[in-house]
Amino acid sequence: MDLDLIMRTTQFLGEAALMTLALTAGSLVLGILAAGAIVVARLSRWTAVRALVAAYVSVMRGTPLLVQLFVLYFGGPQIGLTLSPFAAGVVTFGLNIAAYMSEGLRGAILSVDKGQTEAARTLGFGRLATMFHFILPQCAALMIRSLGVNAVILIKGTALISTIGVVDLTYSAQRIMTSSSQPFEVFGIAAAYYMLIVFGLTRIMRLAERRFALPDEARA
Amino acid sequence: MNLDFSVVPPFAGALAIGALWTILITALAGAISLIVGIGLALARIYAPGWIRALLAVPVFIILGTPLLLQLFLVYYGLSQLGLRLPAFFTGVVGLGLHYAVYNADILRAAILSVEQGQYEAGRALGFGRGATLRHFVLPQALYRALPQIGNNILVLLKDSVLVSAIGIMELVLSAQLAISRTFRPFEFYISVAAIFYLINLALEWALARITRRTEAMR
């Protein structure tokens, strides 16, 4: 084992980890916002809107993430959409994970007993007020849990950005693996950085989940 | 806007061959993920403590890191160890092992969900430990795990494109060859997405059918 190589790799991959972190953060924000919009659209009164959004979710979940990235990044310029590799990554990863997140959010909303909606409407609350005062408080913790699961999938998915030349953790690790002939050490260090990011994110999500938990959930 | 999908049909044959490779890779990796997954699930339940502790390390790493990075490790790592294996083999095995870990989680829960009485019945009838597992516990567990394993195979199908990064022929790579000659990335990647969507639909339909057929076995 070459201690000098390990030191240099740790430092070098540390910088790449910041890129992975930035990519994750950008995609996560876009993903959560888009997922919220999708859920609202899926609860819409208009059939056409519901069908359109359902088709979007189905296509995003039914095709490979890498192909989606290539369509946007390589194919985009042909339809007048030229993006930097980083921006293409944020948009692709964000819009892709939004489709998965929206399913989790929708499931959480549907998990609340229908009687709650009926009770609120009977008491004279409107559709929006019912959602914000009755339904969402009851399923917020469940929503955050499913967001957390998807966020971990997102972190690992950002590795695909290395295929379009963004210097993230996977890109740097691959370059050092080829040049150093120490693939196991390099993988170990990159893996440690990934798991650090996953660990950090799950901790934050856990705290948020506890903050929004109902009294009986918090005790359990 | 400058799109012309008429560039795609001349490469239909090449794309079809790429699609067949994708299906083959998915089938082989899927089989590995199931077989290794069963072994891993059994080991996590019945193996001695030190083996379980030893297995927890690779499981933890596989769950916590990107598949693409794992494929690079298998690709560069095996040749570092002096094993010169064809890229196709390393890609399929890497993909299979990754999903074996996910399948093992499901199978472990399914095996534990089979009533203890089934195991005791097998032993009481004179079957050995192994035979009881094979003939009584595992079949019931497999049927119960089927829907979720099917889900994993659908995810595996879409992740199979990642082996293109280590130069293995499949649908994305065959599209890239066509793009290098036509300079039409949009048309070809959209076509690839459409083909994947169709394969995905067909597989989803088949899995739903199998799941429904075996409903009574759960």
Interface residues (C-beta under 8 A of the other chain):
Chain A: V59 G62 T63 P64 L65 L66 V67 Q68 F70 V71 F74 G75 G76 Q78 I79 G80 K156 G157 T158 A159 L160 S162 T163 L169 T170 A173 Q174 M177 T178 S181 Q182 P183 F184 F187 A190 A191 Y194 M195 V198
Chain B: M1 N2 L3 F60 I61 G64 T65 P66 L67 L68 L69 F72 L73 Y76 G77 Q80 K158 D159 S160 V161 L162 S164 A165 V172 I179 R184 P185 F186 E187 Y189 I190 V192 A193 F196 Y197 N200 L201
